[in-house]
């Protein structure tokens, strides 16, 4: 009977991780929408919603600790719990990056660099997140490789976007602007570069989750390093 209870705890842990991932992905979607629509109310909702993610993280962290301490798992169960411990950390950090999007929305007051498609970057990161959590749910190692490969594409998009921003800044005739206008432009550039960096980091966290899933299933750290 006790063994059945232990197995149910493992099932519940995985289901709760998947629920946390759904909450985090929704935070990310809202953050992207707030940025695109310049919706300050939505931006505040994203920022304030971070408390829910933090509470989920702390609860799942405690669940992992309890399973380690009370059940002394071995073999595949041990890998599953250890991988999950890392995965929830990546999910919590993605939620923090979504909060950043909300904060960038509150700070922005005009359109800049329309040739940089932030929504395209955001869509790629969301697709990576959906794929990596499907891989975790289905224990699909091939999907883990696909997520890692997709990250190269995201990195290229982010590098291209950053180059566009820097190129436009260089081409701007700063000497014709007032000191206040130059400062404002530099703030816009900094904010956009940070947005690109944060979306690239979301992709990195998605790869981390895929790598831990691969380790959980195959007992192989190939994708971790």
C-alpha positions, 0 to 999 in steps of 0.5 A: 500500500505504501509503495502505491502511495509513493508511485502516486506521489511521483505521478502527482509531481509530474502533473504538478510540474506540467501545471506549473509550466502551463502557468509560466507559458501563460505568463510569457504569452501575456508579457508578449501581448502586453509588449506588443499592445503597449497594454500597461494593465496587462503588464501589471497583471504579468508582474503581479502574477509572479507570486503565483509562480513563486508559490508553485515553485516553493511547493514543488521544491518541497515535494522534491525534498520530501521525496528525497528524504522520506522515500530515498528513491533510486535509479529512474525514480531518483533521476526523475525527481532530480531532473524535476528539481532542476526543471522547476528552477528553469520554469521559475526563471522563465516566469521572471523573464516574463515579468521583465517583459511587463516591466519593459512595457511600463517603461516604453512610451513609443515605437522603436525599430519596427524592423525588429520583430519581437513577436517572432522571437516570442513565438519561437520561444513559446513553441520551444517551451511547448515542445520541451514540456511535451517531451517531459510529459511523454518522455520523448527523447527525440523531441529533446534533441529537436528542442536543442536544435531549434535553439540554434535558430533562435540564437540566429534570430536574436543575433540578427535582431540585435545587429539591426538595433545596433546598426540603426543606432550607428546610422542615427545622426546623434549630433543633430539631437539634443542631449535629452533626445540622445538619452531617450534613444539610448534607453530605448535601445537598451530596453530592446536589447534586453528584451531580445536577450531575455527571449534568448534566455527563455530558449536556453531554459527550454533547452535545459528542460529538454536536457534534464528530460533526456537525462531522466529518461536515458540516464545520459547527460549528453544534452546537459553539457 
